[in-house]
Structure formats: structure tokens, C-alpha cells
């Protein structure tokens, strides 16, 4: 089972609270932004006067829809009301309360749960299997008082703690990682899963950085597309799989950029000098803009001088990885005061 869950269902009990400004952005925007870091692409908002309009653009698009369940049905009744709009698995929380911990901890634990489990709870958020949960729901019921205690007592709803790096904010630090030679062994033009081999300590490094509250971004030249060796769809599919495997391991990849262009491309459409191709800084600059980052709070790790040049051109402190265990390499970079570093 995939660790990534792409749908979230958010209660909007207090529309004013969902719109209250936090660092200049509505609380709902911060909730969606945080969930999108872990693969959420669809959000269903439950409540009257749902604030769908006027939200600033998100770094990663999230499709917003809304429903207005009967007001006297309770939280469980609200889910029963929208049962035909629920995906096989979904996250359930409050629109005004972003998950303040490493959500991948919940995703990894739930992916390993017994198939009979209805879901899994963490502070302020839950993950549910819709087919199992609907067997317990009624048109009028409270999820918190009628359903969850019974599921917990039956052993069908285990709980997990999420390490919390604090409230999401625009000052979060960011770790940029090259792909081939840093996250995976560089076998040359890796375009499929069967060619992909994680570098020692790579998944652990992603988990460590996620738990420490860092954004994690992949920036990778992929001239194999320009050479006709694989397609952009294959690149995106492999990046999505990598992010899911990272979440299965308790970490995440927030976002990624790849450059399919090359000045000597075999395919005409990709034959150009492009600002995204390292050593140019375009991929990093695009992510810095999209996620509203301070370059002074960012790090770049690559295995080639072009990675270092791209990072430095973007104003990001950059470090050359010469091989070995990636966790051992990045731990002292993320927290120089860590005695385990």
C-alpha cells in the first residue's frame, strides 16, 4: 500500500477562524500548504460559508471542493453525508489547524497497519479507510464521541505521536538535494524504478530532515529526456514514487524540479540552453519563490561541481557529497550542535 494519501477532508466549524491571518496568510492556507508537503492534492471542506475564494496561490496546487452537510448531523454525520466523495483513504482534520508535526510519521505507521484497521489517529488529525469507517457511521453521529472511542476500544484505530518541529511558518529552513549520486546511486540516466537504488542513509536522511522541520526539495538535471531515453512522465512518476517511499520511511520530499533540456539534445523540443539546467540556478530560484524561502536559511547538497555552482548562484550554502552514508553527511549540516552529528 502507498504511504501517500492524496485527499484531506477538513471541517470548517469556524469560517472566521479558518481565515484568521497568520504571518499574512489565512490559517486555512497554512493547513493546505502543510498537507501538500506530504502529497495531498485534493481537499474537501465541510461546513457553511466555506472560504473557497480569495486564498493566495499554494506552492503545490490543491484542488478545493466544498459540501454543506446538515448542521444537526454531527461530525460523523457530515462524513456520512459525503461518503460518495471520499477516496479509499483520506486525512481528516480541522481547516484552521495545520498539522504541527511530521505528518509522514502518521503516513508510515498507517501504511504498515493491519488491513482490518479502520484508520490511525495522531494529534489533531486522523487517517481513515473510507470503506471501513462507513460501516460505523450513521446520518446523525459524533465522530469524536460516538465512533472513535468504539473503534479504539475494538483495537481498530491505533494512535501514533508525531514529532513536532513547531507551527508551520514562512521562515522554515530548506534542504535542496540533487538526485543522481546523492539520493540514488548514479547508474547513468536512471529513468525507471528497476534502475533506482537508494544511496546508503538516504531515506534516513529524509526522515531526519523532516522530523527536524526542514523543507526538502529535489533539483535534478534529467537530460535523458532530451536524449530520447525516457519521457517527462517517467521522470515525474519516478519522483512521485521516491516521495512515497520517503513517506513510507517517515520522511518526505516536499517538492521537486527537474530540467529535461540539453544544448545537444537529440529531440528538437529539448535542444536549448535553459536557466533550469545546473550549473544555472533556475530550479532553486523557482522553488525559493514558490515556497517563499530565505536563501540564507537553505542548504544545497550535490555530488557535482555544477550542483555547488547552482546553489551558490542562488545564494544557498552548498556542500559537495563525495559518497558514503547520506545521513552521516547531512546531520551535522542540519544541526551543527547535535551531539550525534
C-alpha positions as CSV (number, residue, x, y, z in Angstrom):
1,X,0.0,0.0,0.0
2,X,1.2,3.5,-0.8
3,X,2.1,5.7,2.1
4,X,0.9,8.9,0.4
5,X,-2.7,9.9,0.9
6,X,-3.9,12.4,-1.6
7,X,-7.3,13.5,-0.1
8,X,-7.9,15.5,3.0
9,X,-11.4,16.3,4.5
10,X,-11.4,19.5,6.6
11,X,-14.1,20.6,9.0
12,X,-14.8,24.4,8.7
13,X,-16.6,24.8,12.1
14,X,-15.5,28.4,12.3
15,X,-15.1,30.1,8.9
16,X,-13.7,33.3,10.6
17,X,-11.1,31.1,12.3
18,X,-10.2,29.5,9.0
19,X,-9.5,32.9,7.6
20,X,-7.7,34.4,10.5
21,X,-4.3,35.8,9.3
22,X,-1.1,34.1,10.4
23,X,2.0,35.8,9.0
24,X,-0.1,37.5,6.4
25,X,-1.9,34.3,5.2
26,X,-5.2,32.7,6.2
27,X,-4.9,29.7,8.6
28,X,-6.6,27.5,6.0
29,X,-3.9,28.4,3.5
30,X,-1.2,27.2,6.0
31,X,-3.2,24.0,6.6
32,X,-3.4,23.2,2.9
33,X,0.3,24.2,2.4
34,X,1.4,21.8,5.1
35,X,-0.7,19.0,3.9
36,X,0.5,19.4,0.3
37,X,4.1,18.8,1.5
38,X,3.1,15.2,2.2
39,X,1.2,14.6,-1.1
40,X,-2.3,15.9,-0.6
41,X,-3.7,17.2,-3.9
42,X,-7.5,17.3,-3.1
43,X,-9.3,19.0,-0.2
44,X,-12.9,18.6,0.6
45,X,-14.1,21.4,3.0
46,X,-17.2,20.6,5.2
47,X,-19.3,23.5,6.6
48,X,-21.4,26.5,5.8
49,X,-19.8,29.7,4.4
50,X,-16.7,27.7,3.3
51,X,-14.0,30.2,2.2
52,X,-13.1,28.9,-1.2
53,X,-12.4,32.2,-2.8
54,X,-9.6,34.6,-2.2
55,X,-7.0,32.2,-1.0
56,X,-3.4,33.0,-2.2
57,X,-1.9,30.5,-4.6
58,X,-0.3,27.5,-2.9
59,X,3.2,26.3,-3.8
60,X,1.8,23.0,-4.8
61,X,-1.8,23.1,-6.3
62,X,-4.6,21.6,-4.2
63,X,-8.0,21.2,-5.7
64,X,-10.7,22.6,-3.4
65,X,-14.3,21.5,-3.3
66,X,-16.9,22.1,-0.6
67,X,-20.0,20.5,0.9
68,X,-22.6,21.8,3.4
69,X,-23.8,18.8,5.5
70,X,-27.0,19.2,7.6
71,X,-26.0,21.2,10.7
72,X,-27.6,18.7,13.1
73,X,-25.8,15.6,11.8
74,X,-22.6,15.9,13.8
75,X,-19.1,15.4,12.6
76,X,-19.7,11.7,11.8
77,X,-22.9,12.6,10.1
78,X,-21.0,15.1,7.9
79,X,-18.7,12.3,6.7
80,X,-21.7,10.0,6.1
81,X,-23.3,12.8,4.0
82,X,-20.3,13.0,1.7
83,X,-19.5,9.3,1.6
84,X,-19.7,9.1,-2.2
85,X,-17.0,11.8,-2.4
86,X,-14.4,10.1,-0.2
87,X,-11.4,8.4,-1.7
88,X,-10.3,5.0,-0.5
89,X,-8.1,6.7,2.2
90,X,-8.4,10.2,3.4
91,X,-7.0,12.5,6.1
92,X,-9.5,14.3,8.4
93,X,-8.8,17.4,10.4
94,X,-9.7,21.0,11.0
95,X,-9.4,23.7,8.4
96,X,-7.9,26.2,10.9
97,X,-5.3,23.8,12.4
98,X,-2.3,22.8,10.3
99,X,-0.7,19.5,11.5
100,X,2.2,20.8,13.5
101,X,4.2,17.5,13.4
102,X,5.9,15.4,10.9
103,X,2.8,14.0,9.1
104,X,5.0,11.3,7.5
105,X,5.2,9.6,10.9
106,X,1.4,9.0,10.7
107,X,1.5,8.0,7.0
108,X,4.3,5.5,7.5
109,X,2.6,3.9,10.5
110,X,-0.8,3.7,8.7
111,X,0.8,2.1,5.6
112,X,2.1,-0.8,7.8
113,X,-1.2,-1.3,9.8
114,X,-3.3,-4.4,9.6
115,X,-5.7,-4.2,6.7
116,X,-8.6,-4.6,9.2
117,X,-7.8,-1.3,10.8
118,X,-10.2,1.5,10.2
119,X,-7.5,4.1,10.4
120,X,-5.0,5.7,12.6
121,X,-5.0,8.8,14.9
122,X,-2.4,11.4,15.6
123,X,-2.8,14.7,17.5
124,X,-5.3,16.9,15.7
125,X,-5.5,14.7,12.6
126,X,-6.6,11.2,11.6
127,X,-6.2,8.9,8.6
128,X,-9.2,6.7,7.7
129,X,-10.1,3.9,5.3
130,X,-13.4,5.1,4.0
131,X,-15.0,1.7,3.3
132,X,-14.2,0.5,6.9
133,X,-15.3,3.8,8.5
134,X,-18.6,4.0,6.7
135,X,-19.6,0.7,8.3
136,X,-19.6,2.6,11.6
137,X,-21.1,5.9,10.6
138,X,-24.8,7.0,10.8
139,X,-26.6,10.0,9.4
140,X,-26.5,11.6,12.8
141,X,-23.5,10.8,15.0
142,X,-20.4,12.4,16.5
143,X,-17.1,11.1,15.3
144,X,-15.3,12.2,18.5
145,X,-17.8,10.9,21.0
146,X,-19.7,8.1,19.2
147,X,-17.3,6.5,16.8
148,X,-13.7,7.0,17.7
149,X,-13.9,5.6,21.3
150,X,-15.6,2.5,20.0
151,X,-13.0,2.0,17.3
152,X,-10.2,2.5,19.8
153,X,-11.7,0.0,22.2
154,X,-12.1,-2.5,19.4
155,X,-8.4,-2.1,18.6
156,X,-9.2,-0.9,15.1
157,X,-7.8,2.6,15.5
158,X,-4.2,2.7,16.7
159,X,-2.6,6.0,17.7
160,X,0.7,7.5,16.9
161,X,2.7,10.5,18.1
162,X,4.1,13.0,15.6
163,X,7.4,14.7,16.4
164,X,6.6,18.4,16.3
165,X,9.1,21.0,14.9
166,X,6.5,23.7,15.8
167,X,3.9,25.7,13.9
168,X,4.5,25.9,10.1
169,X,5.9,29.2,9.1
170,X,7.4,31.0,6.2
171,X,10.9,31.0,7.9
172,X,11.3,27.2,7.8
173,X,14.7,26.1,6.6
174,X,15.1,24.2,3.3
175,X,17.3,21.4,2.1
176,X,17.9,21.1,-1.6
177,X,19.2,17.8,-2.8
178,X,20.5,16.6,-6.2
179,X,19.0,13.3,-7.2
180,X,21.5,11.0,-9.1
181,X,24.6,10.5,-6.9
182,X,23.0,11.9,-3.8
183,X,19.7,10.2,-3.2
184,X,20.2,7.3,-5.6
185,X,23.3,5.5,-6.9
186,X,24.2,7.1,-10.3
187,X,23.9,4.2,-12.7
188,X,23.6,6.7,-15.6
189,X,20.3,8.0,-16.9
190,X,18.1,6.4,-14.2
191,X,14.6,6.5,-15.6
192,X,12.7,3.6,-14.1
193,X,12.2,2.0,-10.6
194,X,14.2,-1.1,-11.6
195,X,17.2,1.1,-12.2
196,X,16.8,3.0,-9.0
197,X,19.0,2.2,-5.9
198,X,18.9,4.4,-2.8
199,X,22.2,5.7,-1.6
200,X,23.0,4.4,1.9
201,X,21.3,6.5,4.5
202,X,19.2,8.4,2.0
203,X,15.8,7.5,3.4
204,X,17.0,8.0,6.9
205,X,18.4,11.5,5.9
206,X,15.0,12.4,4.5
207,X,13.3,11.2,7.7
208,X,15.8,13.1,9.9
209,X,15.4,16.4,8.0
210,X,11.6,16.1,8.0
211,X,11.4,15.4,11.8
212,X,13.7,18.4,12.3
213,X,11.2,20.6,10.5
214,X,13.1,21.2,7.2
215,X,11.6,21.6,3.8
216,X,13.1,19.0,1.4
217,X,13.4,19.7,-2.3
218,X,14.9,17.7,-5.2
219,X,16.6,19.6,-8.0
220,X,17.8,17.4,-10.8
221,X,19.1,17.6,-14.4
222,X,17.4,15.0,-16.5
223,X,19.0,15.1,-19.9
224,X,17.8,11.6,-20.6
225,X,14.6,13.2,-21.7
226,X,16.4,15.3,-24.2
227,X,18.3,12.3,-25.4
228,X,15.1,10.3,-26.0
229,X,15.9,7.7,-23.4
230,X,12.7,8.3,-21.3
231,X,9.8,10.8,-21.1
232,X,9.0,13.6,-18.7
233,X,6.1,11.5,-17.5
234,X,8.6,8.8,-16.5
235,X,10.7,11.4,-14.6
236,X,7.6,12.7,-12.7
237,X,6.4,9.2,-12.0
238,X,9.8,8.3,-10.5
239,X,9.9,11.4,-8.4
240,X,6.4,10.7,-7.1
241,X,7.5,7.1,-6.2
242,X,10.6,8.5,-4.4
243,X,8.4,10.8,-2.4
244,X,6.1,8.0,-1.5
245,X,9.0,5.8,-0.4
246,X,10.3,8.7,1.6
247,X,7.0,8.9,3.4
248,X,6.9,5.2,4.0
249,X,10.2,5.7,5.8
250,X,8.9,8.6,7.9
251,X,10.2,11.5,5.8
252,X,9.0,13.4,2.8
253,X,10.0,15.2,-0.4
254,X,8.1,18.5,-0.3
255,X,8.5,19.3,-4.0
256,X,10.9,18.8,-6.9
257,X,12.1,20.4,-10.1
258,X,13.8,18.7,-13.0
259,X,15.4,20.1,-16.2
260,X,14.8,18.0,-19.3
261,X,16.7,20.3,-21.6
262,X,20.2,20.0,-23.1
263,X,22.1,22.1,-25.7
264,X,23.0,18.9,-27.6
265,X,19.6,17.2,-27.3
266,X,18.6,14.6,-29.8
267,X,15.0,15.8,-29.6
268,X,14.4,19.2,-31.1
269,X,11.9,20.3,-28.4
270,X,14.5,20.0,-25.7
271,X,17.5,21.4,-27.5
272,X,18.3,24.7,-25.7
273,X,20.4,26.3,-23.0
274,X,17.9,26.5,-20.2
275,X,18.1,28.5,-17.0
276,X,17.0,25.4,-15.1
277,X,19.9,23.3,-16.1
278,X,22.6,23.3,-13.5
279,X,25.0,25.0,-13.0
280,X,22.4,27.6,-13.7
281,X,20.3,28.3,-10.6
282,X,16.8,28.4,-12.2
283,X,15.4,25.3,-10.4
284,X,16.4,26.5,-7.0
285,X,15.2,30.1,-7.6
286,X,11.8,28.8,-8.8
287,X,11.4,26.8,-5.6
288,X,12.6,29.7,-3.4
289,X,10.0,31.9,-5.0
290,X,7.2,29.3,-4.9
291,X,7.8,28.4,-1.2
292,X,8.7,31.9,-0.1
293,X,12.1,30.9,1.3
294,X,15.0,32.8,2.6
295,X,18.1,31.6,0.7
296,X,20.2,32.3,3.8
297,X,18.2,29.5,5.6
298,X,18.8,27.0,2.8
299,X,21.4,24.3,2.1
300,X,22.3,22.6,-1.2
301,X,23.8,19.1,-1.3
302,X,25.1,17.8,-4.6
303,X,27.8,15.4,-5.9
304,X,29.0,17.5,-8.9
305,X,30.6,20.9,-9.1
306,X,27.6,22.1,-11.2
307,X,25.4,21.4,-8.2
308,X,27.6,23.6,-6.0
309,X,27.7,26.4,-8.6
310,X,23.9,26.3,-9.0
311,X,23.4,26.5,-5.2
312,X,25.9,29.4,-4.8
313,X,24.3,31.3,-7.7
314,X,21.0,31.1,-5.9
315,X,22.6,32.4,-2.7
316,X,22.4,29.0,-1.0
317,X,25.2,27.5,1.1
318,X,26.3,24.4,-0.9
319,X,28.1,21.2,0.0
320,X,29.8,18.5,-2.1
321,X,28.8,14.9,-1.2
322,X,31.5,12.6,-2.2
323,X,29.7,9.4,-1.4
324,X,29.1,7.3,1.7
325,X,26.2,7.5,4.1
326,X,23.9,10.5,3.3
327,X,22.5,10.7,6.8
328,X,26.0,10.9,8.3
329,X,26.8,13.7,5.8
330,X,23.7,15.9,6.3
331,X,23.2,15.5,10.0
332,X,25.9,18.0,11.1
333,X,24.8,20.4,8.3
334,X,21.2,20.4,9.6
335,X,22.2,20.9,13.2
336,X,25.9,21.5,13.9
337,X,25.1,21.5,17.7
338,X,23.7,17.9,17.5
339,X,26.0,15.7,19.7
340,X,25.2,12.8,17.4
341,X,26.4,14.6,14.3
